[in-house]
Amino acid sequence: MERLRRSTDTEDHASAAGHSGPGTLTPRAYLLFAIATLLGLAHHLDHVIRGNHVGWPITPDVNPFTYSLAIYPLVVLGFALSLTGRAGARYWTVVMTLGTGMLAFFHLSPWAVEPPVDVILPYANPLFGYVAFAVLLALIGVVAAGALYSFRLWGRQLA
């Protein structure tokens, strides 16, 4: 009887938390992915405003900026597949983990293509540069949180 009560309590808690069945995402997951997408758009807009490390389609050069735009079709595909129940936490774990790694590598690692000074210094007013860098750090943090949260959801689905 105790086991049945615990099972029901767990199901009630899962239902209240937004779990509607195996393979589904929670509202919190969708919120994390949406915030990450908005921060990504803000960061790409920052590239254009400050005018460095910009590539195609803004300039004729193909560079890491150009390749980083591939995240948006992956996000749209992820939302479409997730909302129709054809993808879930595993998809987002892969996308968000790769995103975290790429963002950290290209911006914060010793081999960074666009180190913090390239984000901060192009602005005449240092405050704008630090705000742009804060957006970048927030982006990395939210993408990492999305990766960890989706990994946690994936683990629950496997259990």
LODRENVO-794272 format. One record per residue (C-alpha): x, y, z; residue in three letters. Coordinates in pm, whole numbers, padded with zeros to 5 digits, always signed. Each point is the difference from the previous one (the first is absolute). Layout:
N
XYZALA ...
END
This chain:
159
+00000+00000+00000MET +00286+00237+00088GLU +00166-00075-00333ARG -00322+00082-00187LEU -00039+00328+00191ARG +00362+00100-00082ARG -00057-00087-00366SER -00317+00209-00013THR +00171+00291+00180ASP +00284-00013-00253THR -00245-00003-00291GLU -00196+00290+00151ASP +00322+00196+00050HIS +00109-00076-00357ALA -00339+00107-00133SER +00008+00322+00202ALA +00353+00070-00126ALA -00121-00018-00358GLY +00091-00358-00088HIS -00273-00146-00214SER +00168-00324-00092GLY +00323-00163-00108PRO +00199+00194-00256GLY -00164+00333+00073THR +00170+00316+00116LEU -00100+00218+00291THR -00102+00364-00029PRO +00326+00083+00180ARG +00196-00170-00279ALA -00183+00197-00268TYR +00062+00320+00197LEU +00375-00072+00028LEU +00025-00074-00372PHE -00197+00314-00089ALA +00216+00221+00225ILE +00315-00154-00150ALA -00133+00074-00349THR -00079+00363+00087LEU +00344+00048+00156LEU +00156-00159-00309GLY -00187+00245-00223LEU +00118+00287+00223ALA +00359-00123-00024HIS -00016-00031-00380HIS -00150+00349-00018LEU +00288+00121+00218ASP +00244-00140-00259HIS -00170+00208-00267VAL -00013+00317+00214ILE +00366-00009+00100ARG +00102-00110-00348GLY +00263-00261+00083ASN -00002-00375-00050HIS -00291+00038-00240VAL -00039-00222-00304GLY -00248-00102-00261TRP -00284+00099-00045PRO +00110+00345+00129ILE +00337-00005-00179THR +00125-00222-00283PRO +00235-00189+00237ASP -00092-00344+00126VAL +00132-00038+00355ASN -00103-00135+00345PRO -00279+00263+00014PHE -00149-00151-00316THR +00018-00355+00136TYR -00144+00107+00335SER -00320+00106-00175LEU -00071-00371-00052ALA -00127-00006+00357ILE -00325+00170-00100TYR -00122-00272-00241PRO +00096-00256+00267LEU -00204+00190+00259VAL -00302+00037-00228VAL +00023-00368-00091LEU +00035-00090+00369GLY -00305+00200+00100PHE -00205-00144-00289ALA +00102-00358+00075LEU -00040+00041+00376SER -00343+00158-00022LEU -00118-00286-00223THR +00150-00264+00228GLY +00264-00121-00247ARG +00303+00130+00192ALA +00066+00084+00357GLY +00265+00020+00266ALA +00260-00204-00189ARG -00012+00238-00300TYR +00030+00306+00222TRP +00277-00156+00209THR +00210-00044-00312VAL -00076+00344-00147VAL +00048+00189+00328MET +00315-00191+00097THR +00159+00067-00339LEU -00112+00363+00023GLY +00156+00043+00344THR +00327-00152-00117GLY +00018+00211-00312MET -00086+00324+00180LEU +00257-00064+00271ALA +00266-00103-00253PHE -00050+00294-00237PHE -00034+00263+00273HIS +00171-00107+00322LEU +00264-00263-00074SER +00371+00069-00049PRO -00066-00063-00374TRP -00295+00241-00016ALA -00071+00144-00343VAL -00196+00281+00165GLU +00143+00056+00350PRO -00167+00233+00251PRO +00206+00303-00111VAL -00145-00036-00351ASP -00347+00028+00149VAL +00072+00284+00243ILE +00252+00231-00168LEU -00170+00084-00333PRO -00253+00219+00181TYR +00088+00368+00056ALA -00187-00017+00331ASN +00145-00284+00211PRO -00338-00047+00170LEU -00147-00129-00328PHE +00292-00238-00037GLY -00050-00140+00347TYR -00373-00038-00061VAL +00079-00191-00321ALA +00240-00222+00193PHE -00261-00055+00273ALA -00248-00110-00268VAL +00261-00245-00129LEU +00064-00140+00349LEU -00376-00027+00060ALA -00035-00182-00333LEU +00269-00251+00094ILE -00156-00047+00345GLY -00353-00052-00129VAL +00112-00238-00275VAL +00200-00198+00259ALA -00302-00004+00233ALA -00216-00119-00291GLY +00248-00279-00072ALA +00004-00114+00362LEU -00377+00023+00039TYR -00073-00189-00321SER +00258-00263+00101PHE -00185-00037+00330ARG -00333-00038-00183LEU +00155-00256-00234TRP +00125-00198+00299GLY -00349+00002+00151ARG -00143-00128-00325GLN +00249-00287-00004LEU -00074-00095+00362ALA 
END
